[in-house]
Amino acid sequence: MEEERVIVPEEAGIVVRIFEDYIKGKSPRKIAGELNADNIAGPSKVGWGSSTINGNRKRGTGILNNELYIGRMVWNKLRYLKDPSSGRRVSRLNPESEWVIADLPELRIVPQELWDKVKSYQASLDRKPQLGVKRRPPNLLSFLLKHSC
């Protein structure tokens, strides 16, 4: 028997709050901190973390990337494999041609304009140079050695 999805107004309000705070320029870490300070339980009924909010845009994870909030349900986006060396379960993105997508407008929580603003803001962050990414030393002690001529 398939479970029927319904919108819980209190939880929907939290989702919209996250989107609005993000557009105002608050970082996922700051948003998580404020939600925790307000004693709002996270999705797993424990505290909020920045990765719960930010997730991974390519994989569609995290509150800010969950297309269900705009009434679009996507199945078969990821597959899970066991890493033979570590024994841990790892996820891999399936090709987009294998995704199964259903439009469920009755489940929309986030207005399209707000969703589009978040996506545009995320894209602008992708274009900004990441501090420290290119200057990371190849080895832990790389910059400790000096030549004395």
Summary of the structure (lengths in Angstrom):
residues: 149
radius of gyration: 19.6
end to end distance: 76.9
largest distance: 76.9
contacts: 310
relative contact order: 0.12
helix: 40%
strand: 12%
